[in-house]
Amino acid sequence: MKKAMIIILSILGVLVLVGAGGFFYLTSGLESGENLAINPVDLQKIEDGTYAGVYESGRWTNEVAVSVANHQITSIDVVKAVTMESPDVTSTIINQVIKIQNTTVDTVSGATVTSKAYLKSIENALTQ
């Protein structure tokens, strides 16, 4: 009986540690991501080509390839998606950026940090 109790307590202890680690992973960087500043880009300074942009912050790390022709963003391809990606959020942000030709778009409600993570990688592609 004592041995069974030790096994049960050990299993419960492991589950608590795994749960706490998962919670930490899911929320790490949340506040800094919400406060991340997204700056406008000046497409008149961008030559034709495809530019790689990366944003690194835990589960919001992502990489994009932004193509520019005649000072216009023609396409944005996701090279590496954020962890737990929502394809709808990703396509909404990309389509908005292409539509207004800048990174100063509204974030997707309920996905602010993911939206800003993609916007920052697009900004980084066009400013570095």
Residue pairs with C-beta under 8 A, 6 or more apart in sequence:
25 58
25 59
26 59
28 58
28 59
29 57
29 58
29 59
29 60
29 113
30 113
32 57
33 57
33 60
33 112
33 113
33 116
33 117
34 112
34 113
34 116
36 113
36 116
36 117
36 120
38 103
38 104
38 116
38 119
38 120
38 123
39 103
39 123
39 127
40 102
40 103
40 104
41 102
41 103
41 122
41 123
41 126
41 127
43 68
43 71
43 72
43 73
43 101
43 102
43 126
44 71
46 68
46 71
46 126
47 68
48 68
48 69
48 70
49 67
49 68
50 65
50 66
50 67
50 68
51 65
51 66
51 67
51 68
51 125
51 126
51 128
52 63
52 64
52 65
52 79
52 125
53 63
53 64
53 65
53 66
53 121
53 122
53 123
53 124
53 125
53 126
53 128
54 61
54 62
54 63
54 64
54 121
54 124
55 61
55 62
55 63
55 117
55 118
55 120
55 121
55 124
57 117
59 82
59 83
59 84
60 82
60 83
60 113
60 114
60 117
61 80
61 82
61 83
61 117
62 78
62 80
62 81
62 82
62 117
62 118
62 121
63 78
63 79
63 80
63 121
64 76
64 77
64 78
64 79
64 118
64 121
64 122
64 125
65 76
65 77
65 79
65 125
66 73
66 75
66 76
66 122
66 125
66 126
67 73
67 74
67 75
67 76
67 77
68 74
68 126
72 101
73 97
73 98
73 101
73 126
74 98
75 98
76 94
76 97
76 98
76 122
78 90
78 94
78 118
81 90
82 114
82 117
82 118
85 114
86 111
86 114
88 108
89 108
89 111
89 114
89 115
90 114
90 118
92 108
93 105
93 107
93 108
93 115
93 118
93 119
94 118
96 105
96 106
97 103
97 105
97 119
97 122
103 119
103 122
103 123
103 126
105 119
107 115
107 116
107 119
108 114
108 115
